[in-house]
């Protein structure tokens, strides 16, 4: 059941990122084409593309973790014995969980403070823009917890189906 949920979450996360990237590319392409062909541009295109990029960054961080896409310095864990390396990875995982949980809280606070302002071109509340931070870090925590479950079972981090070679967190 947990594996099925894990695969479904990762697939949904991937498709959302694909949709955001597709929308961003289409908006930028249309804006460049219109600017070149008619000397006019879409007034909201750059703003929307920027905020789509923000959402992609936060929503993609957890998936990048699962695929081993974050920078990892392995000199210390490689120099340690297997047991000490696992302890070090556990410490790093706890630090990541703590940091991500703190960022969810900070993101919610910031979202509440900035929500009364509107974006310049689209007049959308910044609440929707800043929602990316707590949503992304909550998703990051979810991906990390799901990765830890397999780590506790097997002693290593496994990637979700269709991912790159598994890597540790430290």
ROSE-4610 file (N, C-alpha, C; in Angstrom, 1 decimal, always signed):
// ROSE-4610
residu = [X/X/X/X/X/X/X/X/X/X/X/X/X/X/X/X/X/X/X/X/X/X/X/X/X/X/X/X/X/X/X/X/X/X/X/X/X/X/X/X/X/X/X/X/X/X/X/X/X/X/X/X/X/X/X/X/X/X/X/X/X/X/X/X/X/X/X/X/X/X/X/X/X/X/X/X/X/X/X/X/X/X/X/X/X/X/X/X/X/X/X/X/X/X/X/X/X/X/X/X/X/X/X/X/X/X/X/X/X/X/X/X/X/X/X/X/X/X/X/X/X/X/X/X/X/X/X/X/X/X/X/X/X/X/X/X/X/X/X/X/X/X/X/X/X/X/X/X/X/X/X/X/X/X/X/X/X/X/X/X/X/X/X/X/X/X/X/X/X/X/X/X/X/X/X/X/X/X/X/X/X/X/X/X/X/X/X/X/X/X/X/X/X/X/X/X/X/X/X/X/X/X/X/X/X/X/X/X/X/X/X/X/X/X/X/X/X/X/X/X/X/X/X/X/X/X/X/X/X/X/X/X/X/X/X/X/X/X/X/X/X/X/X/X/X/X/X/X/X/X/X/X/X/X/X/X/X/X/X/X/X/X/X/X/X/X/X/X/X/X/X/X/X/X/X/X/X/X/X/X/X/X/X/X/X/X/X/X/X/X/X/X/X/X/X/X/X/X/X/X/X/X/X/X/X/X/X/X/X/X/X/X/X/X/X/X/X/X/X/X/X/X/X/X/X/X/X/X/X/X/X/X/X/X/X/X/X/X/X/X/X/X/X/X/X/X/X/X/X/X/X/X/X/X/X/X/X/X/X/X/X/X/X/X/X/X/X/X/X/X/X/X/X/X/X/X/X/X/X/X/X/X/X/X/X/X/X/X/X/X/X/X/X/X/X/X/X/X/X/X/X/X/X/X/X/X/X/X/X/X/X/X/X/X/X/X/X/X/X/X/X/X/X/X/X/X/X/X/X/X/X/X/X/X/X/X/X/X/X/X/X/X/X/X/X/X/X/X/X/X/X/X/X/X/X/X/X/X/X/X/X/X/X/X/X/X/X/X/X/X/X/X/X/X/X/X/X/X/X/X/X/X/X/X/X/X/X/X/X/X/X/X/X/X/X/X/X/X/X/X/X/X/X/X/X/X/X/X/X/X]
num = [1/1/1/2/2/2/3/3/3/4/4/4/5/5/5/6/6/6/7/7/7/8/8/8/9/9/9/10/10/10/11/11/11/12/12/12/13/13/13/14/14/14/15/15/15/16/16/16/17/17/17/18/18/18/19/19/19/20/20/20/21/21/21/22/22/22/23/23/23/24/24/24/25/25/25/26/26/26/27/27/27/28/28/28/29/29/29/30/30/30/31/31/31/32/32/32/33/33/33/34/34/34/35/35/35/36/36/36/37/37/37/38/38/38/39/39/39/40/40/40/41/41/41/42/42/42/43/43/43/44/44/44/45/45/45/46/46/46/47/47/47/48/48/48/49/49/49/50/50/50/51/51/51/52/52/52/53/53/53/54/54/54/55/55/55/56/56/56/57/57/57/58/58/58/59/59/59/60/60/60/61/61/61/62/62/62/63/63/63/64/64/64/65/65/65/66/66/66/67/67/67/68/68/68/69/69/69/70/70/70/71/71/71/72/72/72/73/73/73/74/74/74/75/75/75/76/76/76/77/77/77/78/78/78/79/79/79/80/80/80/81/81/81/82/82/82/83/83/83/84/84/84/85/85/85/86/86/86/87/87/87/88/88/88/89/89/89/90/90/90/91/91/91/92/92/92/93/93/93/94/94/94/95/95/95/96/96/96/97/97/97/98/98/98/99/99/99/100/100/100/101/101/101/102/102/102/103/103/103/104/104/104/105/105/105/106/106/106/107/107/107/108/108/108/109/109/109/110/110/110/111/111/111/112/112/112/113/113/113/114/114/114/115/115/115/116/116/116/117/117/117/118/118/118/119/119/119/120/120/120/121/121/121/122/122/122/123/123/123/124/124/124/125/125/125/126/126/126/127/127/127/128/128/128/129/129/129/130/130/130/131/131/131/132/132/132/133/133/133/134/134/134/135/135/135/136/136/136/137/137/137/138/138/138/139/139/139/140/140/140/141/141/141/142/142/142/143/143/143/144/144/144/145/145/145/146/146/146/147/147/147/148/148/148/149/149/149/150/150/150/151/151/151/152/152/152/153/153/153/154/154/154/155/155/155/156/156/156/157/157/157/158/158/158/159/159/159/160/160/160/161/161/161/162/162/162/163/163/163/164/164/164/165/165/165/166/166/166/167/167/167/168/168/168/169/169/169/170/170/170]
x = [+0.8/+0.0/+0.9/+1.9/+2.8/+3.6/+4.0/+4.7/+3.8/+2.6/+1.6/+1.4/+1.2/+1.0/+2.3/+3.4/+4.7/+4.8/+4.5/+4.6/+3.6/+2.4/+1.3/+1.7/+2.2/+2.7/+3.8/+4.8/+5.9/+5.4/+4.5/+4.0/+3.1/+2.3/+1.5/+2.5/+3.5/+4.5/+5.1/+5.5/+6.2/+5.2/+4.0/+3.0/+2.7/+2.7/+2.4/+3.6/+4.8/+6.0/+6.1/+5.7/+5.6/+4.6/+3.5/+2.4/+2.9/+3.6/+4.1/+5.1/+6.0/+7.1/+6.5/+5.5/+4.9/+4.2/+3.5/+2.8/+3.8/+4.9/+5.9/+6.6/+6.9/+7.5/+6.5/+5.3/+4.3/+4.1/+4.0/+3.9/+5.1/+6.3/+7.5/+7.6/+7.3/+7.4/+6.4/+5.2/+4.1/+4.6/+5.1/+5.6/+6.7/+7.7/+8.8/+8.3/+7.4/+6.9/+6.1/+5.3/+4.5/+5.4/+6.4/+7.3/+8.0/+8.5/+9.2/+8.3/+7.1/+6.2/+5.4/+5.1/+4.2/+4.7/+5.9/+6.5/+5.6/+4.8/+4.0/+4.2/+4.2/+4.4/+3.2/+3.1/+2.0/+2.5/+1.7/+2.1/+2.4/+1.6/+1.7/+2.7/+3.2/+4.0/+5.2/+6.0/+7.2/+6.9/+5.9/+5.5/+4.9/+4.1/+3.5/+4.6/+5.5/+6.6/+7.5/+7.8/+8.6/+7.9/+6.6/+6.0/+5.8/+5.6/+5.6/+7.0/+8.0/+9.4/+9.5/+9.0/+9.1/+8.3/+7.1/+6.4/+7.1/+7.7/+8.4/+9.6/+10.3/+11.5/+11.0/+10.0/+9.6/+9.0/+8.1/+7.5/+8.5/+9.5/+10.5/+11.6/+11.7/+12.8/+12.7/+11.5/+11.3/+11.5/+11.1/+11.3/+12.8/+13.5/+14.9/+15.6/+15.2/+15.7/+15.6/+14.4/+14.1/+15.0/+15.3/+16.1/+17.6/+18.0/+19.4/+19.9/+19.1/+19.5/+20.1/+20.1/+20.7/+22.2/+22.9/+24.4/+24.6/+25.5/+25.9/+27.4/+28.0/+29.4/+29.6/+30.2/+30.2/+31.6/+32.5/+33.9/+33.8/+33.1/+33.0/+32.3/+31.1/+30.5/+31.3/+31.9/+32.8/+33.9/+34.5/+35.6/+35.2/+34.0/+33.5/+33.1/+33.0/+32.5/+31.0/+30.4/+29.0/+28.0/+28.3/+27.4/+27.5/+28.7/+28.9/+28.3/+28.4/+27.9/+26.4/+25.7/+24.3/+23.8/+24.6/+24.3/+24.4/+25.4/+25.6/+24.5/+24.1/+22.9/+21.7/+21.5/+20.3/+20.3/+21.5/+21.6/+21.3/+21.8/+21.6/+20.1/+19.5/+18.0/+17.2/+17.6/+16.9/+17.0/+18.2/+18.5/+17.6/+17.5/+16.7/+15.2/+14.8/+13.4/+13.1/+14.0/+13.8/+13.8/+14.8/+14.8/+13.6/+13.1/+12.0/+10.7/+10.6/+9.4/+9.4/+10.6/+10.8/+10.4/+10.8/+10.5/+9.0/+8.3/+6.8/+6.2/+6.6/+6.1/+6.4/+7.7/+8.1/+7.3/+7.1/+6.4/+5.0/+4.3/+2.9/+2.8/+3.8/+3.8/+4.0/+5.0/+5.3/+4.1/+3.5/+2.4/+1.2/+1.0/+0.0/+0.3/+1.6/+1.9/+1.9/+2.3/+2.4/+1.1/+0.1/-1.1/-1.9/-1.7/-2.6/-2.1/-0.8/-0.3/-0.7/-0.8/-1.1/+0.1/+0.1/+1.2/+0.9/+2.0/+1.8/+1.0/+1.2/+0.6/-0.8/-0.8/-2.0/-2.9/-2.5/-3.3/-3.8/-2.9/-3.2/-2.6/-3.2/-2.7/-1.3/-0.4/+0.9/+0.7/-0.4/-0.6/-0.5/-1.0/-0.9/+0.6/+1.3/+2.7/+3.5/+3.4/+4.1/+3.6/+2.5/+2.0/+2.9/+3.7/+4.7/+5.7/+6.1/+7.1/+6.6/+5.5/+5.1/+4.6/+4.0/+3.5/+4.7/+5.7/+6.9/+7.7/+7.8/+8.6/+7.8/+6.4/+5.6/+5.8/+5.8/+6.0/+7.4/+8.4/+9.7/+9.8/+9.1/+9.1/+8.4/+7.3/+6.7/+7.6/+8.3/+9.2/+10.3/+10.8/+11.9/+11.5/+10.3/+9.8/+9.6/+9.0/+8.8/+10.2/+11.2/+12.5/+13.1/+12.8/+13.4/+12.8/+11.6/+10.9/+11.7/+12.0/+12.8/+14.2/+14.8/+16.1/+16.1/+15.1/+15.0/+14.9/+14.2/+14.1/+15.4/+16.0/+17.2/+18.5/+18.6/+19.9/+20.4/+19.6/+20.0/+18.8/+19.0/+17.9/+17.6/+16.4/+16.0/+15.2/+15.4/+14.6/+13.3/+12.4/+11.1/+11.2/+10.3/+10.3/+10.6/+11.5/+11.9/+12.9/+13.5/+14.4/+15.8/+16.7/+18.1/+18.7/+19.9/+20.6/+20.4/+20.1/+19.9/+21.1/+21.0/+22.1/+21.7/+22.7/+22.4/+22.2/+21.9/+21.6/+22.9/+23.9/+25.1/+26.3]
y = [-1.2/+0.0/+1.3/+1.3/+2.4/+2.6/+1.5/+1.6/+2.2/+1.8/+2.3/+3.8/+4.2/+5.6/+6.4/+5.8/+6.5/+6.7/+5.6/+5.8/+6.8/+6.7/+7.7/+9.1/+9.4/+10.7/+11.2/+10.3/+10.7/+11.0/+10.1/+10.3/+11.6/+11.9/+13.1/+14.3/+14.3/+15.4/+15.6/+14.5/+14.7/+15.3/+14.9/+15.5/+16.9/+17.3/+18.7/+19.5/+19.0/+19.8/+19.9/+18.8/+18.8/+19.8/+19.9/+20.9/+22.3/+22.6/+23.9/+24.3/+23.4/+23.7/+23.9/+23.1/+23.3/+24.6/+25.0/+26.3/+27.4/+27.3/+28.4/+28.5/+27.4/+27.4/+28.0/+27.6/+28.2/+29.7/+30.1/+31.6/+32.3/+31.9/+32.6/+32.5/+31.4/+31.3/+32.2/+32.2/+33.1/+34.6/+34.9/+36.3/+36.7/+35.8/+36.1/+36.2/+35.3/+35.3/+36.6/+37.0/+38.2/+39.4/+39.4/+40.6/+40.7/+39.6/+39.6/+39.9/+39.3/+39.5/+40.8/+41.3/+42.4/+43.6/+43.5/+44.5/+44.8/+43.9/+44.0/+42.7/+42.8/+41.6/+41.5/+40.3/+40.1/+40.7/+41.6/+42.3/+41.4/+40.3/+39.5/+38.3/+38.1/+36.9/+36.7/+37.7/+37.5/+37.2/+37.9/+37.7/+36.3/+35.9/+34.5/+33.5/+33.6/+32.7/+32.6/+33.8/+33.8/+33.1/+33.3/+32.6/+31.1/+30.7/+29.3/+28.7/+29.4/+28.9/+28.8/+29.7/+29.6/+28.3/+28.1/+26.9/+25.6/+25.6/+24.4/+24.2/+25.2/+25.0/+24.4/+24.9/+24.3/+23.0/+22.8/+21.5/+20.4/+20.8/+19.8/+19.4/+20.1/+19.8/+18.4/+18.0/+16.7/+15.6/+15.8/+14.8/+14.7/+15.9/+15.8/+15.0/+15.2/+14.4/+12.9/+12.5/+11.1/+10.5/+11.4/+11.0/+11.2/+11.6/+11.8/+13.1/+14.1/+15.2/+16.4/+16.3/+17.3/+17.0/+18.1/+17.9/+17.1/+16.2/+15.4/+15.2/+15.5/+15.3/+14.0/+13.0/+11.7/+11.3/+12.3/+12.0/+11.4/+12.1/+11.6/+10.3/+10.1/+8.8/+7.7/+8.0/+6.9/+6.6/+7.5/+7.2/+6.5/+6.6/+5.9/+4.5/+3.7/+2.4/+2.4/+1.3/+1.2/+1.7/+1.3/+1.7/+3.2/+3.7/+5.1/+6.0/+5.5/+6.2/+6.2/+5.1/+5.1/+6.1/+6.2/+7.1/+8.5/+8.8/+10.1/+10.5/+9.5/+9.8/+10.0/+9.3/+9.6/+11.0/+11.4/+12.8/+13.8/+13.6/+14.5/+14.5/+13.3/+13.2/+14.0/+13.8/+14.6/+16.1/+16.5/+17.9/+18.4/+17.6/+18.0/+18.1/+17.1/+17.1/+18.3/+18.7/+19.8/+21.1/+21.2/+22.4/+22.6/+21.5/+21.6/+21.9/+21.3/+21.6/+23.1/+23.6/+25.0/+25.9/+25.5/+26.3/+26.3/+25.2/+25.2/+26.2/+26.3/+27.2/+28.7/+28.9/+30.3/+30.6/+29.7/+29.9/+30.3/+29.6/+30.0/+31.4/+31.7/+33.0/+34.1/+33.9/+34.9/+35.0/+33.9/+33.9/+34.7/+34.6/+35.4/+36.9/+37.2/+38.7/+39.3/+38.6/+39.2/+39.0/+38.3/+38.0/+39.2/+40.3/+41.5/+42.2/+41.9/+42.6/+41.9/+42.6/+42.0/+42.1/+41.1/+41.1/+42.3/+42.9/+44.1/+43.9/+42.8/+42.7/+41.9/+40.8/+40.0/+40.3/+41.1/+41.5/+40.3/+39.3/+38.1/+38.3/+37.8/+38.0/+37.2/+37.9/+37.2/+36.0/+35.8/+34.7/+33.4/+33.4/+32.3/+32.0/+33.1/+32.9/+32.3/+32.9/+32.4/+31.1/+30.6/+29.3/+28.2/+28.5/+27.6/+27.1/+28.0/+27.6/+26.6/+26.8/+25.8/+24.5/+24.7/+23.5/+22.7/+23.3/+22.6/+21.9/+22.6/+22.0/+20.9/+21.0/+19.9/+18.7/+18.9/+17.8/+17.3/+18.1/+17.7/+16.7/+17.1/+16.3/+14.9/+15.0/+13.7/+12.8/+13.4/+12.6/+12.0/+12.9/+12.4/+11.3/+11.4/+10.4/+9.1/+9.2/+8.0/+7.3/+8.2/+7.6/+7.0/+7.6/+7.0/+5.7/+5.4/+4.1/+3.0/+3.2/+2.2/+2.1/+3.3/+3.3/+2.4/+2.6/+1.8/+0.3/+0.0/-1.4/-2.0/-1.3/-1.9/-1.4/-0.3/+0.3/+1.2/+1.5/+2.4/+3.1/+4.3/+5.0/+4.4/+4.1/+3.6/+4.7/+4.7/+5.7/+5.1/+6.0/+5.5/+5.0/+4.2/+3.6/+4.6/+4.2/+5.1/+6.2/+6.1/+7.1/+6.7/+7.6/+7.4/+6.4/+6.2/+5.3/+5.9/+5.0/+5.5/+6.1/+7.2/+7.8/+8.1/+8.3/+8.7/+10.1/+10.6/+12.0/+12.7/+11.9/+12.6/+12.2]
z = [+0.0/+0.0/+0.0/+0.8/+0.9/-0.4/-1.0/-2.3/-3.4/-3.4/-4.4/-4.2/-2.9/-2.6/-3.0/-2.7/-3.1/-4.6/-5.4/-6.8/-7.4/-6.8/-7.2/-6.9/-5.7/-5.4/-6.3/-6.6/-7.4/-8.9/-9.3/-10.7/-10.8/-9.8/-9.8/-9.7/-8.9/-8.7/-10.1/-10.8/-12.1/-13.1/-13.1/-14.1/-13.8/-12.6/-12.2/-12.7/-12.5/-12.9/-14.5/-15.1/-16.6/-17.1/-16.4/-16.8/-16.6/-15.4/-15.2/-16.2/-16.5/-17.4/-18.8/-19.2/-20.5/-20.6/-19.6/-19.5/-19.7/-18.9/-18.9/-20.3/-20.9/-22.3/-23.3/-23.2/-24.2/-24.0/-22.8/-22.5/-23.0/-22.7/-23.2/-24.7/-25.3/-26.7/-27.4/-26.9/-27.5/-27.3/-26.2/-25.9/-26.9/-27.1/-28.0/-29.4/-29.8/-31.2/-31.4/-30.5/-30.7/-30.7/-29.8/-29.8/-31.1/-31.7/-32.9/-34.1/-34.1/-35.3/-35.3/-34.1/-34.1/-33.3/-32.7/-31.8/-30.6/-30.2/-29.0/-28.2/-26.9/-26.1/-25.1/-24.5/-23.6/-22.2/-21.7/-20.5/-19.3/-19.2/-18.0/-18.2/-19.4/-19.7/-18.8/-18.6/-17.8/-16.4/-15.9/-14.5/-14.2/-15.1/-14.9/-15.1/-16.0/-16.2/-15.0/-14.4/-13.2/-12.1/-11.9/-10.8/-11.0/-12.3/-12.6/-12.3/-12.5/-12.2/-10.7/-9.9/-8.4/-8.0/-8.5/-8.1/-8.6/-9.7/-10.2/-9.3/-8.8/-8.0/-6.7/-6.0/-4.7/-4.8/-5.8/-6.0/-6.5/-7.2/-7.7/-6.7/-5.6/-4.7/-4.1/-3.7/-3.1/-4.2/-5.4/-6.4/-6.8/-6.8/-7.0/-5.9/-4.7/-3.6/-3.9/-4.3/-4.6/-5.7/-6.6/-7.8/-7.6/-6.4/-6.2/-6.9/-7.1/-7.8/-7.0/-5.7/-4.9/-4.7/-4.5/-4.3/-3.0/-3.1/-1.9/-1.9/-0.8/-0.6/+0.2/-0.5/+0.1/+0.6/+0.7/+1.2/+2.6/+3.5/+4.9/+5.1/+4.5/+4.7/+4.0/+2.9/+2.3/+3.1/+3.9/+4.8/+6.0/+6.4/+7.6/+7.4/+8.4/+8.2/+7.9/+7.5/+7.1/+8.2/+9.4/+10.5/+10.8/+10.9/+11.1/+10.0/+8.8/+7.6/+7.7/+8.1/+8.3/+9.4/+10.5/+11.5/+11.0/+10.3/+9.7/+8.7/+7.9/+7.0/+7.8/+8.9/+9.8/+10.3/+10.8/+11.3/+10.2/+9.0/+7.9/+7.6/+7.6/+7.3/+8.4/+9.6/+10.7/+10.6/+10.2/+10.0/+8.8/+7.7/+6.6/+7.0/+7.7/+8.2/+9.1/+10.0/+10.8/+10.0/+9.1/+8.3/+7.4/+6.8/+5.9/+6.7/+7.9/+8.8/+9.2/+9.5/+9.9/+8.7/+7.5/+6.3/+6.0/+6.3/+6.1/+7.0/+8.3/+9.2/+8.8/+8.4/+8.0/+6.7/+5.8/+4.6/+4.8/+5.8/+6.1/+6.7/+7.6/+8.2/+7.2/+6.3/+5.2/+4.3/+3.9/+3.1/+3.6/+4.9/+5.6/+5.6/+5.8/+5.8/+4.4/+3.4/+2.1/+1.2/+1.8/+1.0/+0.6/+1.3/+1.0/-0.3/-0.7/-1.8/-3.1/-4.2/-5.5/-6.4/-7.3/-8.3/-9.3/-9.9/-10.7/-12.0/-12.7/-14.0/-13.9/-13.2/-13.2/-12.0/-11.1/-9.9/-9.1/-9.0/-8.2/-6.8/-5.8/-4.4/-4.3/-3.7/-3.5/-2.6/-1.9/-1.1/-2.0/-3.2/-4.1/-4.6/-4.7/-5.1/-3.9/-2.7/-1.6/-1.0/-1.5/-1.1/-1.6/-2.6/-3.2/-2.1/-1.2/-0.3/+0.7/+1.5/+2.4/+1.7/+0.5/-0.2/-0.7/-1.2/-1.7/-0.6/+0.6/+1.7/+2.3/+2.4/+2.9/+1.9/+0.6/-0.3/-0.2/+0.1/+0.3/+1.6/+2.7/+3.9/+3.5/+2.8/+2.4/+1.6/+0.6/-0.2/+0.7/+1.6/+2.5/+3.4/+4.0/+4.9/+4.1/+2.9/+2.1/+1.7/+1.5/+1.2/+2.5/+3.6/+4.9/+5.2/+4.8/+5.1/+4.4/+3.1/+2.4/+3.0/+3.4/+4.0/+5.3/+6.1/+7.4/+7.1/+6.0/+5.7/+5.2/+4.2/+3.5/+3.9/+4.6/+4.9/+3.8/+2.8/+1.8/+1.2/+0.6/+0.0/-1.4/-1.7/-3.0/-3.7/-5.0/-5.8/-6.2/-6.5/-7.0/-8.4/-8.8/-10.1/-11.2/-12.1/-13.3/-12.9/-11.7/-11.3/-11.6/-11.2/-11.4/-10.3/-10.4/-9.4/-8.0/-7.0/-5.7/-5.1/-4.3/-3.6/-2.2/-1.3/+0.0/+0.2/+1.4/+1.7/+2.1/+2.4/+2.9/+2.1]
